[in-house]
Amino acid sequence: MEIYLTTHKLFVFDLYTGKEIIAYELSPIPGRMFSKRKCGRETEKKAKELKALVFKMFELKNWRSFTIRNFKTFSRYVRDQCLEAKRYFLAKDIDLDILEQALKY
């Protein structure tokens, strides 16, 4: 991530893609924070669509079982998990042998 600060806003950019992740309004009152519920979430897509995208990222049996168990165990955070997977796995060249070995554990 790259972070840029102006007098009124804080911007967060993805280092790999250069895309803006989120921009925060800064409070004129020192020490005061603004809070956004969306917080950079991708709300255009339904959680089911995001889950389907993550399932299709890799054609590994262990990947599918891992994602099923992970989504079931942490169902409250499905959207966050999917967005993190997109940011991490789609931006990098993943060695499938290493991923498969990691998923076995």
N, CA, C and O atoms as a MOPAC input file, in Angstrom:
PM7 MOZYME 1SCF
protein

 N      0.82700 1    -1.17600 1     0.00000 1
 C      0.00000 1     0.00000 1     0.00000 1
 C      0.87400 1     1.24300 1     0.00000 1
 O      1.96800 1     1.26500 1     0.56500 1
 N      0.36600 1     2.25500 1    -0.63900 1
 C      0.97800 1     3.57500 1    -0.58600 1
 C     -0.04900 1     4.51800 1     0.00600 1
 O     -1.22900 1     4.45900 1    -0.33900 1
 N      0.39400 1     5.38000 1     0.88900 1
 C     -0.51100 1     6.31200 1     1.55400 1
 C     -0.05900 1     7.73900 1     1.24900 1
 O      1.11300 1     8.08200 1     1.39800 1
 N     -1.01500 1     8.55900 1     0.81900 1
 C     -0.75500 1     9.96800 1     0.55000 1
 C     -1.67500 1    10.80200 1     1.42900 1
 O     -2.85200 1    10.48600 1     1.60600 1
 N     -1.12200 1    11.85700 1     1.96500 1
 C     -1.85400 1    12.71100 1     2.88900 1
 C     -1.90300 1    14.13400 1     2.34100 1
 O     -0.87800 1    14.70700 1     1.97100 1
 N     -3.11700 1    14.69500 1     2.29700 1
 C     -3.28400 1    16.10700 1     1.97200 1
 C     -3.84100 1    16.76600 1     3.22700 1
 O     -3.99600 1    16.10800 1     4.25600 1
 N     -4.13800 1    18.03600 1     3.15300 1
 C     -4.66600 1    18.71400 1     4.33900 1
 C     -6.08000 1    18.26300 1     4.68300 1
 O     -6.50300 1    18.38600 1     5.83200 1
 N     -6.82100 1    17.74000 1     3.69900 1
 C     -8.21100 1    17.36400 1     3.93900 1
 C     -8.51500 1    15.88300 1     3.74900 1
 O     -9.57300 1    15.41300 1     4.16700 1
 N     -7.59600 1    15.13600 1     3.12100 1
 C     -7.87500 1    13.72900 1     2.82100 1
 C     -6.64000 1    12.86200 1     2.98800 1
 O     -5.50300 1    13.32600 1     2.89800 1
 N     -6.90500 1    11.58400 1     3.23300 1
 C     -5.86900 1    10.56500 1     3.26700 1
 C     -6.24000 1     9.54500 1     2.18800 1
 O     -7.36300 1     9.03900 1     2.17200 1
 N     -5.30300 1     9.24300 1     1.29000 1
 C     -5.55600 1     8.31800 1     0.18800 1
 C     -4.71000 1     7.06700 1     0.37100 1
 O     -3.54400 1     7.14600 1     0.75500 1
 N     -5.30900 1     5.90700 1     0.09200 1
 C     -4.59600 1     4.63700 1     0.16100 1
 C     -4.66800 1     3.99800 1    -1.22400 1
 O     -5.75000 1     3.81800 1    -1.78300 1
 N     -3.48700 1     3.65500 1    -1.77100 1
 C     -3.39900 1     3.06400 1    -3.10500 1
 C     -2.76200 1     1.68100 1    -3.03800 1
 O     -1.92600 1     1.41400 1    -2.17400 1
 N     -3.16200 1     0.80700 1    -3.95500 1
 C     -2.56400 1    -0.51700 1    -4.09700 1
 C     -1.21800 1    -0.34300 1    -4.79600 1
 O     -1.14300 1     0.26900 1    -5.86200 1
 N     -0.15700 1    -0.87900 1    -4.19600 1
 C      1.18000 1    -0.74600 1    -4.76300 1
 C      1.31900 1    -1.43300 1    -6.11500 1
 O      2.02100 1    -0.93900 1    -6.99700 1
 N      0.65400 1    -2.56700 1    -6.27600 1
 C      0.81900 1    -3.36600 1    -7.49100 1
 C      0.02500 1    -2.81900 1    -8.67000 1
 O      0.52200 1    -2.79000 1    -9.79600 1
 N     -1.19300 1    -2.39100 1    -8.41800 1
 C     -2.05100 1    -1.93500 1    -9.51700 1
 C     -2.08300 1    -0.42200 1    -9.65300 1
 O     -2.41700 1     0.09700 1   -10.71900 1
 N     -1.74000 1     0.29100 1    -8.59000 1
 C     -1.80700 1     1.74200 1    -8.60600 1
 C     -3.20900 1     2.29200 1    -8.40200 1
 O     -3.41700 1     3.50500 1    -8.43700 1
 N     -4.17500 1     1.39600 1    -8.18800 1
 C     -5.56300 1     1.83200 1    -8.00600 1
 C     -5.78900 1     2.33700 1    -6.58400 1
 O     -5.18200 1     1.86300 1    -5.62400 1
 N     -6.68100 1     3.31200 1    -6.48800 1
 C     -7.05200 1     3.82600 1    -5.17500 1
 C     -7.90200 1     2.78600 1    -4.45400 1
 O     -8.89100 1     2.29800 1    -5.00200 1
 N     -7.51900 1     2.45000 1    -3.23300 1
 C     -8.28500 1     1.50400 1    -2.42600 1
 C     -9.37500 1     2.24800 1    -1.68000 1
 O    -10.53700 1     1.84100 1    -1.68000 1
 N     -8.98800 1     3.34500 1    -1.04400 1
 C     -9.95700 1     4.13500 1    -0.28200 1
 C     -9.39500 1     5.53500 1    -0.05200 1
 O     -8.18300 1     5.74700 1    -0.09400 1
 N    -10.28000 1     6.46900 1     0.18700 1
 C     -9.90200 1     7.83300 1     0.54700 1
 C    -10.70900 1     8.21500 1     1.78100 1
 O    -11.92400 1     8.02400 1     1.81900 1
 N    -10.03900 1     8.74800 1     2.77300 1
 C    -10.69500 1     9.15200 1     4.01300 1
 C    -10.70100 1    10.66700 1     4.12400 1
 O     -9.70300 1    11.32700 1     3.83500 1
 N    -11.82900 1    11.20600 1     4.54500 1
 C    -11.90800 1    12.62600 1     4.88000 1
 C    -11.22700 1    12.80400 1     6.23000 1
 O    -11.42400 1    11.99500 1     7.13600 1
 N    -10.43800 1    13.84400 1     6.36700 1
 C     -9.78500 1    14.12700 1     7.64200 1
 C    -10.58900 1    15.17600 1     8.39700 1
 O    -11.10400 1    16.12700 1     7.81000 1
 N    -10.68400 1    14.99000 1     9.68000 1
 C    -11.42500 1    15.92200 1    10.52400 1
 C    -10.59100 1    17.17600 1    10.77100 1
 O     -9.38000 1    17.08900 1    10.97200 1
 N    -11.23300 1    18.33100 1    10.75700 1
 C    -10.50200 1    19.55800 1    11.08800 1
 C    -10.15800 1    19.64000 1    12.57900 1
 O     -9.34600 1    20.46600 1    12.99400 1
 N    -10.78600 1    18.77500 1    13.37400 1
 C    -10.52600 1    18.74200 1    14.81500 1
 C     -9.43500 1    17.70600 1    15.07600 1
 O     -9.64100 1    16.52500 1    14.79700 1
 N     -8.27900 1    18.11800 1    15.60500 1
 C     -7.18500 1    17.17200 1    15.85200 1
 C     -7.62100 1    16.01100 1    16.76300 1
 O     -8.30200 1    16.21500 1    17.76800 1
 N     -7.21700 1    14.80600 1    16.39300 1
 C     -7.54500 1    13.62900 1    17.19100 1
 C     -8.90500 1    13.03400 1    16.89800 1
 O     -9.22500 1    11.96100 1    17.40900 1
 N     -9.70200 1    13.69100 1    16.10300 1
 C    -11.04700 1    13.22400 1    15.77700 1
 C    -10.99300 1    12.38500 1    14.51300 1
 O    -10.24500 1    12.70600 1    13.59000 1
 N    -11.77200 1    11.31800 1    14.45900 1
 C    -11.76800 1    10.44500 1    13.29100 1
 C    -13.14400 1    10.39400 1    12.64900 1
 O    -14.16600 1    10.43300 1    13.33400 1
 N    -13.15700 1    10.30800 1    11.32700 1
 C    -14.38900 1    10.02300 1    10.60000 1
 C    -14.46300 1     8.52400 1    10.42100 1
 O    -13.43900 1     7.85800 1    10.26800 1
 N    -15.65000 1     8.00300 1    10.44000 1
 C    -15.83000 1     6.56400 1    10.26600 1
 C    -16.74400 1     6.30400 1     9.07900 1
 O    -17.78800 1     6.94000 1     8.93400 1
 N    -16.33900 1     5.35700 1     8.22800 1
 C    -17.15800 1     4.96400 1     7.08700 1
 C    -17.52500 1     3.49800 1     7.23400 1
 O    -16.64800 1     2.66200 1     7.45300 1
 N    -18.76300 1     3.18200 1     7.12200 1
 C    -19.22300 1     1.79800 1     7.22000 1
 C    -18.71600 1     0.96400 1     6.04600 1
 O    -18.32300 1    -0.19000 1     6.21600 1
 N    -18.72900 1     1.56000 1     4.85600 1
 C    -18.30500 1     0.82000 1     3.66900 1
 C    -16.82800 1     0.46800 1     3.72200 1
 O    -16.44500 1    -0.64900 1     3.37600 1
 N    -16.00500 1     1.39600 1     4.14600 1
 C    -14.57000 1     1.18000 1     4.32900 1
 C    -13.91800 1     0.47000 1     3.13700 1
 O    -13.13900 1    -0.46500 1     3.32100 1
 N    -14.23200 1     0.90600 1     1.93800 1
 C    -13.57700 1     0.35700 1     0.76800 1
 C    -14.10300 1    -0.98000 1     0.30100 1
 O    -13.46200 1    -1.64600 1    -0.51300 1
 N    -15.24600 1    -1.38500 1     0.79300 1
 C    -15.79800 1    -2.67800 1     0.39100 1
 C    -16.40500 1    -2.60600 1    -0.99400 1
 O    -16.92600 1    -1.57300 1    -1.41500 1
 N    -16.32800 1    -3.70900 1    -1.68100 1
 C    -16.90700 1    -3.82200 1    -3.01900 1
 C    -18.35900 1    -4.24200 1    -2.84700 1
 O    -18.65700 1    -5.43000 1    -2.72900 1
 N    -19.25800 1    -3.27100 1    -2.83400 1
 C    -20.66300 1    -3.56900 1    -2.53900 1
 C    -21.50100 1    -3.81100 1    -3.79100 1
 O    -22.67200 1    -4.17700 1    -3.68800 1
 N    -20.90600 1    -3.60800 1    -4.98800 1
 C    -21.67600 1    -3.83200 1    -6.21100 1
 C    -21.97800 1    -5.31100 1    -6.42100 1
 O    -23.01400 1    -5.66600 1    -6.98400 1
 N    -21.07800 1    -6.16300 1    -5.96900 1
 C    -21.25200 1    -7.60600 1    -6.15700 1
 C    -21.80100 1    -8.24300 1    -4.89300 1
 O    -21.48500 1    -7.83000 1    -3.77700 1
 N    -22.62600 1    -9.25300 1    -5.09200 1
 C    -23.15900 1    -9.99700 1    -3.95500 1
 C    -22.07500 1   -10.91800 1    -3.40800 1
 O    -21.13100 1   -11.27300 1    -4.11300 1
 N    -22.22600 1   -11.29900 1    -2.14000 1
 C    -21.25800 1   -12.19100 1    -1.50600 1
 C    -21.14700 1   -13.50700 1    -2.27500 1
 O    -20.05800 1   -14.07100 1    -2.37800 1
 N    -22.26000 1   -13.99800 1    -2.81400 1
 C    -22.23600 1   -15.24900 1    -3.59400 1
 C    -21.33800 1   -15.11900 1    -4.82100 1
 O    -20.59500 1   -16.04200 1    -5.15400 1
 N    -21.41000 1   -13.97700 1    -5.48700 1
 C    -20.57400 1   -13.74700 1    -6.66900 1
 C    -19.09600 1   -13.70400 1    -6.29000 1
 O    -18.24900 1   -14.26000 1    -6.98900 1
 N    -18.79900 1   -13.03800 1    -5.17800 1
 C    -17.41300 1   -12.95400 1    -4.72200 1
 C    -16.88600 1   -14.33200 1    -4.33700 1
 O    -15.74900 1   -14.68100 1    -4.65600 1
 N    -17.72000 1   -15.11600 1    -3.64800 1
 C    -17.31500 1   -16.47400 1    -3.26800 1
 C    -17.03700 1   -17.32000 1    -4.50600 1
 O    -16.06000 1   -18.06900 1    -4.53900 1
 N    -17.88500 1   -17.20800 1    -5.51800 1
 C    -17.69900 1   -17.97200 1    -6.75600 1
 C    -16.37800 1   -17.59400 1    -7.42700 1
 O    -15.67400 1   -18.45800 1    -7.95000 1
 N    -16.04600 1   -16.30800 1    -7.40900 1
 C    -14.78300 1   -15.85800 1    -7.98300 1
 C    -13.60000 1   -16.48100 1    -7.24700 1
 O    -12.64400 1   -16.93800 1    -7.87300 1
 N    -13.66800 1   -16.49900 1    -5.92100 1
 C    -12.58300 1   -17.06600 1    -5.12100 1
 C    -12.46900 1   -18.57200 1    -5.35400 1
 O    -11.35800 1   -19.09100 1    -5.46200 1
 N    -13.59500 1   -19.28400 1    -5.43500 1
 C    -13.57500 1   -20.72100 1    -5.71300 1
 C    -12.84300 1   -21.01700 1    -7.02000 1
 O    -12.11300 1   -22.00200 1    -7.11800 1
 N    -13.04100 1   -20.16400 1    -8.01700 1
 C    -12.48700 1   -20.40200 1    -9.35500 1
 C    -11.04500 1   -19.93300 1    -9.51900 1
 O    -10.45300 1   -20.12700 1   -10.58100 1
 N    -10.47400 1   -19.32300 1    -8.49200 1
 C     -9.11000 1   -18.80900 1    -8.61600 1
 C     -8.10300 1   -19.90700 1    -8.92600 1
 O     -7.18400 1   -19.70900 1    -9.72100 1
 N     -8.27600 1   -21.06400 1    -8.29600 1
 C     -7.34500 1   -22.17700 1    -8.47400 1
 C     -8.12400 1   -23.47100 1    -8.65700 1
 O     -9.15000 1   -23.68000 1    -8.00900 1
 N     -7.64100 1   -24.33400 1    -9.53600 1
 C     -8.28700 1   -25.62200 1    -9.80000 1
 C     -7.70200 1   -26.70900 1    -8.89800 1
 O     -7.47300 1   -27.83200 1    -9.34800 1
 N     -7.46500 1   -26.38700 1    -7.65400 1
 C     -6.89300 1   -27.34600 1    -6.70700 1
 C     -7.98600 1   -27.86900 1    -5.78300 1
 O     -8.81400 1   -27.10300 1    -5.28900 1
 N     -7.98000 1   -29.17700 1    -5.55400 1
 C     -8.97900 1   -29.78700 1    -4.67600 1
 C     -8.88400 1   -29.19400 1    -3.26200 1
 O     -9.89500 1   -28.87100 1    -2.63800 1
 N     -7.65200 1   -29.06200 1    -2.78000 1
 C     -7.46200 1   -28.52000 1    -1.43200 1
 C     -7.87500 1   -27.05400 1    -1.33200 1
 O     -8.28500 1   -26.60300 1    -0.26200 1
 N     -7.77500 1   -26.30600 1    -2.42700 1
 C     -8.22600 1   -24.90900 1    -2.42400 1
 C     -9.72600 1   -24.83900 1    -2.19100 1
 O    -10.20900 1   -24.04400 1    -1.38600 1
 N    -10.44600 1   -25.67900 1    -2.90300 1
 C    -11.90600 1   -25.68500 1    -2.75500 1
 C    -12.31600 1   -26.07900 1    -1.34400 1
 O    -13.17900 1   -25.43700 1    -0.74600 1
 N    -11.70200 1   -27.13400 1    -0.80600 1
 C    -12.08300 1   -27.55300 1     0.55200 1
 C    -11.68200 1   -26.49400 1     1.57600 1
 O    -12.40200 1   -26.26900 1     2.54900 1
 N    -10.53500 1   -25.84400 1     1.36500 1
 C    -10.10300 1   -24.77300 1     2.26000 1
 C    -11.10300 1   -23.61600 1     2.25100 1
 O    -11.50500 1   -23.12700 1     3.30600 1
 N    -11.49900 1   -23.18300 1     1.05300 1
 C    -12.41800 1   -22.04300 1     0.97500 1
 C    -13.78700 1   -22.38200 1     1.55300 1
 O    -14.40200 1   -21.54500 1     2.21400 1
 N    -14.26700 1   -23.58400 1     1.31400 1
 C    -15.56300 1   -23.99300 1     1.88100 1
 C    -15.51100 1   -23.95500 1     3.40000 1
 O    -16.39400 1   -23.38600 1     4.04300 1
 N    -14.47800 1   -24.55900 1     3.97200 1
 C    -14.34400 1   -24.56400 1     5.44500 1
 C    -14.14300 1   -23.15500 1     5.98800 1
 O    -14.70700 1   -22.79700 1     7.02200 1
 N    -13.35000 1   -22.37000 1     5.30100 1
 C    -13.06900 1   -21.01300 1     5.75500 1
 C    -14.32600 1   -20.14600 1     5.74100 1
 O    -14.59400 1   -19.42200 1     6.70000 1
 N    -15.09700 1   -20.21800 1     4.65300 1
 C    -16.32900 1   -19.43700 1     4.56900 1
 C    -17.34700 1   -19.89800 1     5.60500 1
 O    -18.10300 1   -19.08800 1     6.14200 1
 N    -17.36800 1   -21.19400 1     5.88400 1
 C    -18.30800 1   -21.72600 1     6.87700 1
 C    -17.90400 1   -21.29900 1     8.29300 1
 O    -18.75000 1   -20.89300 1     9.09100 1
 N    -16.62300 1   -21.39200 1     8.59100 1
 C    -16.12600 1   -21.04800 1     9.92800 1
 C    -16.22300 1   -19.55200 1    10.20300 1
 O    -16.58700 1   -19.14100 1    11.30500 1
 N    -15.90000 1   -18.74900 1     9.21200 1
 C    -15.87700 1   -17.29500 1     9.38700 1
 C    -16.91700 1   -16.63400 1     8.48800 1
 O    -16.59500 1   -15.72000 1     7.72900 1
 N    -18.14000 1   -17.08700 1     8.57300 1
 C    -19.20000 1   -16.62800 1     7.66700 1
 C    -19.47500 1   -15.12800 1     7.76600 1
 O    -19.92700 1   -14.51300 1     6.80000 1
 N    -19.21000 1   -14.55300 1     8.90200 1
 C    -19.46200 1   -13.12200 1     9.07100 1
 C    -18.52300 1   -12.26600 1     8.21500 1
 O    -18.84700 1   -11.12700 1     7.87900 1
 N    -17.37100 1   -12.81600 1     7.87000 1
 C    -16.33900 1   -12.04300 1     7.17800 1
 C    -16.11600 1   -12.47800 1     5.73000 1
 O    -15.04000 1   -12.25200 1     5.17700 1
 N    -17.11300 1   -13.09200 1     5.11800 1
 C    -16.96900 1   -13.62000 1     3.75800 1
 C    -16.55000 1   -12.53500 1     2.77300 1
 O    -15.61500 1   -12.73400 1     1.99700 1
 N    -17.21600 1   -11.41100 1     2.79400 1
 C    -16.90400 1   -10.33600 1     1.83600 1
 C    -15.46300 1    -9.85300 1     2.01800 1
 O    -14.74500 1    -9.67200 1     1.03500 1
 N    -15.04100 1    -9.64600 1     3.24700 1
 C    -13.67000 1    -9.19800 1     3.50100 1
 C    -12.65500 1   -10.23400 1     3.03200 1
 O    -11.62300 1    -9.88200 1     2.46000 1
 N    -12.94500 1   -11.51400 1     3.27500 1
 C    -12.03600 1   -12.58000 1     2.85200 1
 C    -11.90600 1   -12.61400 1     1.33700 1
 O    -10.80300 1   -12.76000 1     0.80900 1
 N    -13.01300 1   -12.48200 1     0.64700 1
 C    -12.99900 1   -12.51400 1    -0.81900 1
 C    -12.21200 1   -11.34000 1    -1.39100 1
 O    -11.43000 1   -11.51200 1    -2.32700 1
 N    -12.41000 1   -10.17300 1    -0.84400 1
 C    -11.69900 1    -8.99500 1    -1.33700 1
 C    -10.20600 1    -9.10300 1    -1.06700 1
 O     -9.39100 1    -8.69300 1    -1.89400 1
 N     -9.84700 1    -9.65100 1     0.08100 1
 C     -8.43500 1    -9.84900 1     0.40000 1
 C     -7.81500 1   -10.88200 1    -0.53600 1
 O     -6.68300 1   -10.70800 1    -0.98700 1
 N     -8.54200 1   -11.94900 1    -0.83000 1
 C     -8.05100 1   -12.97300 1    -1.76200 1
 C     -7.84600 1   -12.37200 1    -3.15200 1
 O     -6.84800 1   -12.66000 1    -3.81100 1
 N     -8.78200 1   -11.54100 1    -3.59600 1
 C     -8.63900 1   -10.89100 1    -4.89900 1
 C     -7.40100 1   -10.00200 1    -4.92900 1
 O     -6.62400 1   -10.04100 1    -5.88300 1
 N     -7.22400 1    -9.21100 1    -3.89500 1
 C     -6.07300 1    -8.30300 1    -3.84600 1
 C     -4.75500 1    -9.07100 1    -3.83300 1
 O     -3.79400 1    -8.68300 1    -4.49800 1
 N     -4.71800 1   -10.15700 1    -3.07600 1
 C     -3.45900 1   -10.87900 1    -2.91400 1
 C     -3.17900 1   -11.82100 1    -4.08000 1
 O     -2.12000 1   -11.73800 1    -4.70100 1
 N     -4.11500 1   -12.71200 1    -4.38100 1
 C     -3.85500 1   -13.77400 1    -5.34500 1
 C     -3.92200 1   -13.32500 1    -6.80000 1
 O     -3.19900 1   -13.86900 1    -7.63400 1
 N     -4.75500 1   -12.36600 1    -7.12400 1
 C     -4.85400 1   -11.94400 1    -8.51700 1
 C     -3.73200 1   -10.99100 1    -8.91500 1
 O     -3.45800 1   -10.82100 1   -10.10300 1
 N     -3.09000 1   -10.37800 1    -7.94900 1
 C     -2.02900 1    -9.41600 1    -8.23600 1
 C     -0.65100 1   -10.06700 1    -8.32000 1
 O      0.32300 1    -9.40500 1    -8.68000 1
 N     -0.55600 1   -11.36100 1    -7.99200 1
 C      0.74400 1   -12.02600 1    -7.94100 1
 C      0.73400 1   -13.29700 1    -8.76700 1
 O     -0.31800 1   -13.86200 1    -9.06700 1
 N      1.93100 1   -13.73100 1    -9.12500 1
 C      2.09900 1   -15.00300 1    -9.81300 1
 C      2.30400 1   -16.06600 1    -8.73200 1
 O      3.37500 1   -16.13800 1    -8.12900 1
 N      1.30100 1   -16.87600 1    -8.49100 1
 C      1.31700 1   -17.84500 1    -7.39600 1
 C      1.89100 1   -19.17400 1    -7.87600 1
 O      1.47600 1   -19.69600 1    -8.91100 1
 N      2.84400 1   -19.71900 1    -7.12500 1
 C      3.39800 1   -21.04600 1    -7.40000 1
 C      2.40000 1   -22.07300 1    -6.86700 1
 O      2.21500 1   -22.19300 1    -5.65500 1
 N      1.76400 1   -22.80500 1    -7.76400 1
 C      0.70200 1   -23.74000 1    -7.37400 1
 C      1.20900 1   -24.89000 1    -6.51800 1
 O      0.47600 1   -25.38900 1    -5.66400 1
 N      2.44700 1   -25.31900 1    -6.73000 1
 C      3.00700 1   -26.39900 1    -5.90700 1
 C      3.14200 1   -25.96000 1    -4.45200 1
 O      2.82100 1   -26.71500 1    -3.53400 1
 N      3.61400 1   -24.74900 1    -4.25400 1
 C      3.76100 1   -24.22500 1    -2.89100 1
 C      2.39200 1   -24.01700 1    -2.25600 1
 O      2.19700 1   -24.33400 1    -1.08300 1
 N      1.44800 1   -23.48900 1    -3.01800 1
 C      0.09500 1   -23.28900 1    -2.49600 1
 C     -0.53000 1   -24.62100 1    -2.10100 1
 O     -1.12700 1   -24.73600 1    -1.03100 1
 N     -0.39600 1   -25.62100 1    -2.95800 1
 C     -0.94800 1   -26.94800 1    -2.66600 1
 C     -0.33800 1   -27.51900 1    -1.39300 1
 O     -1.04800 1   -28.08500 1    -0.56200 1
 N      0.96100 1   -27.37500 1    -1.23800 1
 C      1.63800 1   -27.86900 1    -0.03900 1
 C      1.14700 1   -27.12500 1     1.20700 1
 O      0.92300 1   -27.74300 1     2.24800 1
 N      0.97900 1   -25.81600 1     1.10800 1
 C      0.49200 1   -25.02800 1     2.24400 1
 C     -0.93200 1   -25.42400 1     2.61500 1
 O     -1.27300 1   -25.47200 1     3.79700 1
 N     -1.75700 1   -25.70500 1     1.62300 1
 C     -3.15400 1   -26.06400 1     1.88400 1
 C     -3.29400 1   -27.44100 1     2.52400 1
 O     -4.29900 1   -27.71900 1     3.17800 1
 N     -2.30500 1   -28.29900 1     2.34600 1
 C     -2.35700 1   -29.63300 1     2.96500 1
 C     -2.30500 1   -29.53100 1     4.48300 1
 O     -2.84400 1   -30.38900 1     5.18200 1
 N     -1.66000 1   -28.48600 1     4.99800 1
 C     -1.56500 1   -28.31200 1     6.44400 1
 C     -2.79400 1   -27.64400 1     6.95600 1
 O     -2.91100 1   -27.40500 1     8.15800 1

